[in-house]
Amino acid sequence: MIVEPNWGAFSGIVERTPELDSRELEVNTVYYLENLVRGYLLQNRHKARTTPQIQHQVLAILNFLLEKGSATAYLLREDIL
């Protein structure tokens, strides 16, 4: 059984902490977030597109990753919009 990530916690952190965009992150943070979101969207693309709350939360994380220069986040974001 795979546990669904708590997108509300992740998106809440990036939305309430705007200085994260300019702050240096721990090693591989962007990589791990990309993989978490990518894996989720591969299995739950329809759910992410049709559930407004999940879509908003995932988009907040992807927008944060875009600010960090993630090309993967750009492609994933375009896929669920």
TIMI-2910 file (N, C-alpha, C, CB; in pm, 1 decimal, decimal comma, always signed):
<rs>
+----------+----------+----------+----------+----------+----------+----------+----------+----------+----------+----------+----------+------+
!      n_x !      n_y !      n_z !     ca_x !     ca_y !     ca_z !      c_x !      c_y !      c_z !     cb_x !     cb_y !     cb_z ! resn !
+----------+----------+----------+----------+----------+----------+----------+----------+----------+----------+----------+----------+------+
!    +84,1 !   -118,4 !     +0,0 !     +0,0 !     +0,0 !     +0,0 !    +88,8 !   +125,1 !     +0,0 !    -95,8 !     -0,4 !   +122,5 !  Met !
!    +62,0 !   +214,9 !    -91,0 !   +138,5 !   +338,5 !   -101,8 !    +60,5 !   +450,4 !    -32,7 !   +167,4 !   +374,1 !   -251,2 !  Ile !
!   +128,2 !   +522,6 !    +52,9 !    +65,5 !   +633,7 !   +124,6 !    +70,4 !   +758,3 !    +36,8 !   +136,1 !   +659,5 !   +261,6 !  Val !
!    -43,3 !   +826,1 !    +24,9 !    -48,5 !   +948,6 !    -55,4 !    +18,2 !  +1063,0 !    +21,3 !   -195,7 !   +985,3 !    -91,3 !  Glu !
!   +104,1 !  +1139,7 !    -47,3 !   +171,9 !  +1251,6 !    +20,4 !    +72,4 !  +1355,4 !    +72,4 !   +271,3 !  +1318,8 !    -75,2 !  Pro !
!   +108,4 !  +1422,1 !   +177,7 !    +26,6 !  +1529,4 !   +233,8 !    +62,7 !  +1659,1 !   +161,2 !    +48,3 !  +1543,1 !   +389,4 !  Asn !
!     -0,7 !  +1680,0 !    +46,2 !    +30,9 !  +1796,3 !    -36,2 !     +1,7 !  +1926,2 !    +36,7 !    -47,0 !  +1791,6 !   -166,2 !  Trp !
!    -96,9 !  +1925,0 !   +125,5 !   -130,7 !  +2045,5 !   +200,8 !    -14,7 !  +2092,9 !   +286,2 !   -251,8 !  +2020,7 !   +288,1 !  Gly !
!    +58,2 !  +1998,7 !   +346,0 !   +173,9 !  +2035,0 !   +428,9 !   +285,0 !  +2094,4 !   +342,9 !   +226,4 !  +1912,0 !   +505,9 !  Ala !
!   +315,9 !  +2027,9 !   +231,3 !   +422,2 !  +2077,2 !   +143,3 !   +386,7 !  +2213,5 !    +84,4 !   +448,7 !  +1976,9 !    +30,7 !  Phe !
!   +264,7 !  +2223,9 !    +31,4 !   +226,6 !  +2350,6 !    -32,2 !   +215,6 !  +2461,8 !    +70,9 !    +93,4 !  +2335,5 !   -107,6 !  Ser !
!   +170,2 !  +2428,2 !   +191,9 !   +161,5 !  +2528,7 !   +298,0 !   +297,3 !  +2587,1 !   +331,6 !    +99,6 !  +2468,5 !   +422,5 !  Gly !
!   +397,3 !  +2501,9 !   +335,3 !   +532,6 !  +2549,1 !   +365,7 !   +581,1 !  +2645,6 !   +258,0 !   +629,9 !  +2430,1 !   +378,4 !  Ile !
!   +565,9 !  +2608,6 !   +131,0 !   +618,2 !  +2695,9 !    +25,1 !   +535,4 !  +2822,6 !     +9,0 !   +622,9 !  +2621,0 !   -107,1 !  Val !
!   +406,2 !  +2816,6 !    +41,7 !   +322,4 !  +2936,7 !    +30,1 !   +343,7 !  +3032,3 !   +147,2 !   +174,8 !  +2897,4 !    +21,8 !  Glu !
!   +366,4 !  +2980,0 !   +266,7 !   +383,3 !  +3065,2 !   +384,7 !   +527,3 !  +3112,0 !   +405,9 !   +336,7 !  +2991,5 !   +507,1 !  Arg !
!   +619,2 !  +3059,9 !   +326,3 !   +760,4 !  +3095,7 !   +343,6 !   +817,3 !  +3142,5 !   +209,9 !   +842,4 !  +2975,1 !   +399,0 !  Thr !
!   +781,1 !  +3263,3 !   +167,0 !   +826,7 !  +3310,7 !    +35,6 !   +978,7 !  +3325,5 !    +25,3 !   +762,0 !  +3443,3 !     +4,6 !  Pro !
!  +1047,3 !  +3341,1 !   +138,1 !  +1193,3 !  +3354,6 !   +131,6 !  +1262,5 !  +3224,7 !    +91,8 !  +1246,9 !  +3401,3 !   +265,4 !  Glu !
!  +1189,5 !  +3114,8 !    +84,5 !  +1249,1 !  +2989,2 !    +38,5 !  +1297,1 !  +2999,3 !   -106,0 !  +1148,5 !  +2875,1 !    +51,9 !  Leu !
!  +1232,1 !  +3087,7 !   -184,1 !  +1272,9 !  +3104,3 !   -324,0 !  +1418,6 !  +3147,9 !   -336,1 !  +1182,8 !  +3206,1 !   -393,0 !  Asp !
!  +1463,3 !  +3229,2 !   -243,6 !  +1600,3 !  +3280,1 !   -252,3 !  +1695,5 !  +3210,4 !   -155,8 !  +1601,7 !  +3428,5 !   -225,7 !  Ser !
!  +1642,7 !  +3126,4 !    -70,3 !  +1725,8 !  +3058,3 !    +29,7 !  +1793,6 !  +2935,0 !    -30,4 !  +1640,6 !  +3017,7 !   +151,9 !  Arg !
!  +1916,0 !  +2909,0 !    +14,4 !  +1987,8 !  +2788,2 !    -25,4 !  +1923,4 !  +2668,9 !    +45,2 !  +2140,6 !  +2798,6 !     +9,0 !  Glu !
!  +1888,6 !  +2566,0 !    -31,5 !  +1823,8 !  +2448,0 !    +24,8 !  +1926,3 !  +2338,3 !    +53,3 !  +1715,1 !  +2395,8 !    -70,5 !  Leu !
!  +1884,3 !  +2241,2 !   +130,8 !  +1969,5 !  +2125,0 !   +156,0 !  +1998,5 !  +2054,7 !    +23,7 !  +1902,3 !  +2027,1 !   +257,0 !  Glu !
!  +2105,3 !  +1978,8 !    +21,3 !  +2146,4 !  +1906,0 !    -99,0 !  +2033,2 !  +1813,6 !   -144,3 !  +2276,6 !  +1824,4 !    -72,6 !  Val !
!  +2003,4 !  +1817,2 !   -272,6 !  +1905,5 !  +1729,9 !   -339,1 !  +1759,1 !  +1753,8 !   -300,8 !  +1939,2 !  +1588,8 !   -309,5 !  Asn !
!  +1727,5 !  +1862,3 !   -233,8 !  +1587,7 !  +1889,4 !   -197,7 !  +1500,6 !  +1900,1 !   -322,4 !  +1577,4 !  +2019,0 !   -114,8 !  Thr !
!  +1545,9 !  +1974,9 !   -420,3 !  +1468,8 !  +1992,2 !   -544,6 !  +1452,5 !  +1857,1 !   -613,5 !  +1538,7 !  +2094,2 !   -640,3 !  Val !
!  +1557,7 !  +1779,9 !   -619,9 !  +1554,1 !  +1648,0 !   -683,2 !  +1448,4 !  +1558,1 !   -617,9 !  +1692,5 !  +1581,3 !   -675,2 !  Tyr !
!  +1448,3 !  +1551,9 !   -485,0 !  +1352,2 !  +1466,1 !   -414,5 !  +1208,6 !  +1514,9 !   -430,9 !  +1387,2 !  +1459,1 !   -266,5 !  Tyr !
!  +1187,8 !  +1645,8 !   -427,3 !  +1052,9 !  +1698,6 !   -449,4 !  +1004,5 !  +1669,5 !   -591,4 !  +1049,8 !  +1849,7 !   -423,0 !  Leu !
!  +1093,6 !  +1686,1 !   -689,0 !  +1058,4 !  +1654,7 !   -828,3 !  +1015,0 !  +1509,2 !   -840,0 !  +1177,7 !  +1682,7 !   -922,9 !  Glu !
!  +1092,3 !  +1419,7 !   -781,3 !  +1060,5 !  +1276,7 !   -791,0 !   +929,6 !  +1242,5 !   -720,4 !  +1174,0 !  +1193,6 !   -732,0 !  Asn !
!   +905,1 !  +1304,9 !   -607,5 !   +780,5 !  +1280,7 !   -534,5 !   +660,1 !  +1324,9 !   -617,6 !   +781,8 !  +1354,5 !   -398,9 !  Leu !
!   +667,6 !  +1445,5 !   -671,5 !   +556,3 !  +1498,6 !   -751,5 !   +540,8 !  +1419,4 !   -881,2 !   +578,7 !  +1648,5 !   -783,0 !  Val !
!   +651,6 !  +1388,8 !   -947,5 !   +645,8 !  +1314,5 !  -1074,2 !   +582,1 !  +1176,8 !  -1052,8 !   +787,8 !  +1298,9 !  -1134,7 !  Arg !
!   +625,1 !  +1105,9 !   -950,4 !   +568,7 !   +974,0 !   -922,3 !   +419,9 !   +980,8 !   -893,0 !   +640,7 !   +910,1 !   -805,5 !  Gly !
!   +380,6 !  +1080,6 !   -815,4 !   +238,8 !  +1097,7 !   -783,4 !   +158,1 !  +1126,0 !   -909,7 !   +219,7 !  +1211,6 !   -681,7 !  Tyr !
!   +207,8 !  +1217,8 !   -992,5 !   +132,6 !  +1255,3 !  -1112,2 !   +126,7 !  +1143,0 !  -1215,1 !   +193,9 !  +1378,3 !  -1175,2 !  Leu !
!   +227,5 !  +1058,3 !  -1219,8 !   +222,6 !   +944,4 !  -1311,5 !   +107,9 !   +850,1 !  -1274,8 !   +356,5 !   +868,4 !  -1310,1 !  Leu !
!    +81,8 !   +835,1 !  -1146,6 !    -22,4 !   +743,9 !  -1102,2 !   -158,1 !   +811,4 !  -1081,4 !    +20,4 !   +677,9 !   -975,2 !  Gln !
!   -158,5 !   +942,3 !  -1061,6 !   -282,3 !  +1013,0 !  -1024,7 !   -306,4 !  +1138,9 !  -1107,7 !   -278,1 !  +1050,2 !   -878,0 !  Asn !
!   -269,0 !  +1136,1 !  -1233,2 !   -282,1 !  +1255,1 !  -1317,7 !   -426,8 !  +1304,4 !  -1322,5 !   -232,4 !  +1225,1 !  -1459,7 !  Arg !
!   -520,3 !  +1213,0 !  -1342,8 !   -661,2 !  +1252,9 !  -1353,3 !   -709,6 !  +1316,0 !  -1222,7 !   -749,3 !  +1131,3 !  -1389,4 !  His !
!   -673,6 !  +1256,2 !  -1111,2 !   -714,4 !  +1308,3 !   -981,2 !   -657,1 !  +1448,0 !   -958,7 !   -669,5 !  +1213,6 !   -868,9 !  Lys !
!   -531,7 !  +1469,0 !   -997,8 !   -468,2 !  +1600,0 !   -981,1 !   -532,0 !  +1705,1 !  -1071,5 !   -318,4 !  +1590,3 !  -1010,4 !  Ala !
!   -578,3 !  +1663,1 !  -1186,9 !   -642,4 !  +1757,6 !  -1279,7 !   -784,3 !  +1793,1 !  -1237,6 !   -644,4 !  +1699,6 !  -1420,0 !  Arg !
!   -856,2 !  +1698,3 !  -1178,5 !   -998,3 !  +1718,0 !  -1153,0 !  -1033,3 !  +1756,7 !  -1009,7 !  -1070,9 !  +1594,8 !  -1188,0 !  Thr !
!   -939,9 !  +1744,5 !   -917,3 !   -965,4 !  +1781,9 !   -778,3 !   -899,8 !  +1917,8 !   -753,0 !   -910,7 !  +1672,7 !   -678,5 !  Thr !
!   -980,5 !  +2023,6 !   -742,1 !   -923,4 !  +2158,7 !   -730,5 !   -824,9 !  +2175,6 !   -614,9 !  -1034,2 !  +2258,0 !   -714,5 !  Pro !
!   -853,5 !  +2116,3 !   -501,8 !   -764,3 !  +2131,8 !   -385,5 !   -628,3 !  +2068,2 !   -412,5 !   -827,9 !  +2068,8 !   -259,6 !  Gln !
!   -627,9 !  +1946,5 !   -465,8 !   -500,5 !  +1879,8 !   -495,7 !   -427,4 !  +1954,9 !   -605,5 !   -523,5 !  +1732,6 !   -537,6 !  Ile !
!   -500,3 !  +1999,3 !   -707,3 !   -436,6 !  +2073,1 !   -816,8 !   -369,9 !  +2199,4 !   -763,8 !   -539,9 !  +2108,8 !   -925,7 !  Gln !
!   -437,3 !  +2273,8 !   -678,9 !   -379,7 !  +2396,3 !   -622,7 !   -254,1 !  +2365,4 !   -542,0 !   -482,6 !  +2468,5 !   -534,3 !  His !
!   -260,1 !  +2261,9 !   -461,0 !   -146,4 !  +2227,2 !   -376,1 !    -26,7 !  +2179,6 !   -458,2 !   -186,6 !  +2119,8 !   -276,2 !  Gln !
!    -51,6 !  +2094,2 !   -556,0 !    +57,6 !  +2044,8 !   -640,6 !   +115,6 !  +2159,3 !   -723,6 !     +8,1 !  +1930,7 !   -733,3 !  Val !
!    +30,4 !  +2247,6 !   -773,7 !    +80,3 !  +2361,9 !   -851,6 !   +165,5 !  +2455,6 !   -766,1 !    -36,9 !  +2439,6 !   -912,6 !  Leu !
!   +130,9 !  +2472,5 !   -639,9 !   +212,8 !  +2555,8 !   -551,2 !   +353,7 !  +2497,9 !   -538,6 !   +147,1 !  +2567,7 !   -411,7 !  Ala !
!   +361,6 !  +2366,5 !   -525,7 !   +492,6 !  +2301,0 !   -515,0 !   +567,6 !  +2311,4 !   -647,4 !   +476,5 !  +2152,3 !   -473,9 !  Ile !
!   +498,5 !  +2288,8 !   -757,6 !   +563,8 !  +2298,4 !   -888,3 !   +610,5 !  +2440,6 !   -917,4 !   +468,9 !  +2251,4 !   -998,3 !  Leu !
!   +532,3 !  +2540,4 !   -878,4 !   +574,8 !  +2679,5 !   -898,2 !   +699,9 !  +2710,2 !   -816,4 !   +461,5 !  +2776,6 !   -859,7 !  Asn !
!   +706,8 !  +2656,2 !   -694,8 !   +825,9 !  +2671,5 !   -612,1 !   +947,0 !  +2608,4 !   -681,7 !   +803,9 !  +2607,8 !   -472,9 !  Phe !
!   +927,9 !  +2488,1 !   -735,0 !  +1037,7 !  +2420,6 !   -804,8 !  +1078,7 !  +2496,9 !   -930,7 !   +997,2 !  +2277,1 !   -841,4 !  Leu !
!   +980,8 !  +2558,5 !   -998,2 !  +1013,7 !  +2641,7 !  -1114,5 !  +1103,1 !  +2758,9 !  -1075,0 !   +885,5 !  +2693,7 !  -1181,0 !  Leu !
!  +1073,7 !  +2820,3 !   -961,2 !  +1156,4 !  +2930,8 !   -912,4 !  +1299,1 !  +2885,5 !   -884,2 !  +1095,2 !  +2991,0 !   -786,1 !  Glu !
!  +1313,2 !  +2757,2 !   -853,8 !  +1445,5 !  +2699,8 !   -828,9 !  +1512,6 !  +2653,5 !   -958,1 !  +1434,5 !  +2583,0 !   -731,6 !  Lys !
!  +1445,5 !  +2672,7 !  -1072,2 !  +1505,6 !  +2640,7 !  -1201,7 !  +1479,5 !  +2499,6 !  -1251,1 !  +1651,2 !  +2661,8 !  -1194,4 !  Gly !
!  +1374,9 !  +2436,1 !  -1205,1 !  +1346,6 !  +2297,4 !  -1241,6 !  +1272,1 !  +2287,1 !  -1375,0 !  +1265,1 !  +2230,2 !  -1131,6 !  Ser !
!  +1337,5 !  +2225,8 !  -1473,2 !  +1272,2 !  +2200,6 !  -1601,7 !  +1166,5 !  +2091,9 !  -1587,1 !  +1375,9 !  +2160,4 !  -1708,4 !  Ala !
!  +1191,4 !  +1995,5 !  -1500,5 !  +1094,2 !  +1889,1 !  -1474,0 !   +963,6 !  +1947,3 !  -1421,8 !  +1150,9 !  +1787,8 !  -1373,2 !  Thr !
!   +973,2 !  +2043,5 !  -1331,2 !   +853,3 !  +2106,5 !  -1275,5 !   +774,4 !  +2177,1 !  -1385,2 !   +890,9 !  +2206,3 !  -1164,2 !  Ala !
!   +843,3 !  +2240,2 !  -1478,6 !   +775,8 !  +2307,8 !  -1588,9 !   +693,5 !  +2207,9 !  -1670,4 !   +878,2 !  +2379,4 !  -1679,1 !  Tyr !
!   +754,6 !  +2095,3 !  -1705,3 !   +685,2 !  +1994,8 !  -1785,7 !   +567,4 !  +1933,6 !  -1709,8 !   +782,6 !  +1884,8 !  -1828,2 !  Leu !
!   +585,3 !  +1905,4 !  -1582,1 !   +477,4 !  +1849,6 !  -1501,5 !   +363,6 !  +1948,9 !  -1485,6 !   +529,5 !  +1807,8 !  -1364,8 !  Leu !
!   +398,8 !  +2073,4 !  -1468,5 !   +296,9 !  +2178,1 !  -1452,2 !   +211,9 !  +2191,2 !  -1577,4 !   +362,6 !  +2312,8 !  -1419,4 !  Arg !
!   +277,4 !  +2190,2 !  -1691,7 !   +203,5 !  +2199,8 !  -1818,4 !   +113,2 !  +2078,8 !  -1839,1 !   +300,8 !  +2213,0 !  -1936,4 !  Glu !
!   +152,9 !  +1966,9 !  -1784,0 !    +76,2 !  +1843,6 !  -1802,5 !    -54,0 !  +1843,7 !  -1723,2 !   +160,1 !  +1724,0 !  -1762,3 !  Asp !
!    -59,3 !  +1912,6 !  -1609,8 !   -182,7 !  +1909,6 !  -1530,2 !   -269,1 !  +2034,9 !  -1547,1 !   -148,3 !  +1892,4 !  -1384,2 !  Ile !
!   -221,7 !  +2133,9 !  -1619,8 !   -303,8 !  +2252,8 !  -1644,3 !   -398,4 !  +2233,1 !  -1759,4 !   -216,8 !  +2372,4 !  -1670,9 !  Leu !
+----------+----------+----------+----------+----------+----------+----------+----------+----------+----------+----------+----------+------+
</rs>
